[in-house]
Amino acid sequence: MQGFKRKFVYACTFELLAIGFTTFGLAVIAGHDGAHSTAAAVASSTVAFIWNFIFNGIFERWEARQAKRGRSVGRRIAHALGFEGGLVLMLVPLFAWWLGIGLWDAFVLDLGLIVFFMVYTYLFNLAFDKVFGLPSSAMPVPQA
């Protein structure tokens, strides 16, 4: 599976699981009520869903230009850091506004989610690539 279909299946699967994890994290760990936590999880997943398409498009264009193909541990870590780093810049202000807290408090609250989602992103990508194969950007270039 390649192209838009791959990105769409990837993003939908990733974000549906993320909504569950984020709702749980905000409700149980951070002590926010379920309705508030679910709304924050859905809003953050919507932002992440859009960012997912943008970031993966940019990452795969960069990846396709690399001489060494495949997805090494280093490349997977770079992917997870880049994706989550961009998401932090967008979600911390959203959480601060939605939960009525300061940016620093939202960042501290988000730290647990950041660490969790760094690991989740890495493992999800590893599993997704095993199930669906590597994207064309990571495939070896055929020798002529």
C-alpha positions in Angstrom: 0.0 0.0 0.0 1.4 3.4 -1.1 0.6 7.0 -1.5 -2.5 8.7 -0.2 -4.2 5.4 0.8 -1.2 4.5 3.0 -1.1 7.9 4.6 -4.9 7.8 5.2 -4.9 4.3 6.8 -1.8 5.2 8.8 -3.3 8.5 10.2 -6.7 7.1 10.9 -5.4 4.0 12.8 -2.8 6.1 14.7 -5.3 8.8 15.8 -8.1 6.4 16.8 -5.7 4.7 19.2 -4.3 8.1 20.2 -7.8 9.3 21.2 -8.1 6.4 23.6 -4.7 6.8 25.1 -5.1 10.6 25.5 -8.5 10.4 27.0 -7.2 7.8 29.5 -4.1 9.9 30.3 -6.0 13.2 30.9 -8.8 11.6 32.8 -7.0 9.1 35.0 -3.5 10.5 35.3 -4.2 14.2 35.2 -7.5 14.1 37.0 -9.7 15.8 34.4 -13.3 14.6 33.9 -14.1 12.2 31.1 -16.1 14.6 28.9 -13.4 17.3 29.1 -10.7 14.8 28.5 -12.4 13.2 25.5 -13.0 16.6 24.0 -9.3 17.6 24.5 -8.3 14.2 23.0 -10.5 14.6 19.9 -9.3 18.1 19.4 -5.6 17.1 19.8 -6.2 14.1 17.5 -7.7 16.3 14.8 -4.6 18.6 15.0 -2.4 15.5 14.9 -4.3 14.0 12.0 -3.7 17.0 9.9 -0.1 17.4 11.1 0.4 13.7 10.3 -0.3 14.2 6.6 1.9 17.3 6.4 4.8 15.9 8.3 4.8 12.5 6.7 4.7 14.1 3.3 7.7 16.2 4.1 9.5 13.4 5.7 9.0 11.0 2.9 10.1 13.6 0.3 13.3 14.0 2.3 13.7 10.3 2.8 13.3 9.6 -0.9 16.4 11.8 -1.6 18.6 9.9 0.8 21.3 7.7 -0.7 20.8 5.0 2.0 17.3 3.5 1.9 15.3 1.7 4.6 14.3 2.8 8.0 17.1 2.5 10.5 16.6 3.0 14.2 18.1 6.5 13.8 15.7 7.4 11.0 12.8 6.1 13.0 13.9 8.1 16.0 14.3 11.2 13.9 10.8 10.7 12.5 9.3 10.3 16.0 11.1 13.4 17.3 10.2 15.5 14.3 6.5 14.5 14.4 6.1 14.9 18.2 8.2 18.1 18.3 5.9 19.8 15.8 2.9 18.5 17.6 4.1 20.0 20.9 4.2 23.4 19.4 0.6 23.1 18.3 -0.9 21.2 21.3 0.5 23.0 24.3 -1.4 26.2 23.5 -4.5 24.1 22.8 -4.3 22.3 26.1 -3.6 25.6 28.0 -6.7 27.2 26.5 -9.0 24.2 26.8 -8.0 23.3 30.3 -7.8 26.9 31.5 -4.1 26.6 32.6 -0.9 28.5 31.8 1.4 27.5 29.0 4.0 26.2 31.4 1.4 24.0 33.2 0.1 22.8 29.9 3.7 21.9 28.8 4.3 20.0 32.1 1.0 18.2 31.7 1.9 17.4 28.1 5.4 16.0 29.1 3.9 12.7 30.1 1.9 12.6 26.8 5.1 13.6 24.9 7.1 10.8 26.4 4.4 8.3 25.9 3.7 9.4 22.3 7.4 9.4 21.4 7.5 5.7 22.3 4.0 5.1 20.8 5.0 6.8 17.5 8.2 4.8 17.2 6.5 1.4 17.9 3.4 2.2 15.8 5.6 3.0 12.8 7.6 -0.2 13.3 4.4 -2.3 13.5 2.7 -0.4 10.6 5.7 -1.0 8.3 5.8 -4.7 9.3 2.1 -5.1 8.5 1.9 -2.9 5.3 5.5 -2.8 4.2 7.8 0.2 3.8 6.6 3.2 1.9 8.1 3.7 -1.6 10.4 6.5 -0.1 12.2 3.9 2.0 12.4 1.1 -0.7 15.7 0.4 -2.3 16.2 2.0 -5.6 16.2 -0.6 -8.4 19.6 -1.0 -10.1 19.5 -0.6 -13.9 
